[in-house]
């Protein structure tokens, strides 16, 4: 069964992306959160309030995530 079988109008990619090392859903979420936070902080020149707004979270939540994910504020 593929996307077309489900009524999707999208062709599947010709090749599948390379397999990643196995990791848990928690690890995958933390990796994505870390990447998104770092990128938002870079785009906002280290401004935590603006990065939090871009990410759709509160400033205290962003600080909590940064602490949890060991992201240093530059």
Secondary structure, 3 states (H helix, E strand, C coil): CCCHHHCCCCCCCCCCCCCCCCCCHHHHHHHHHHHHHHHHHHHCCCCHHHHHHHHCCCHHHHHHHHHHCCCCCC
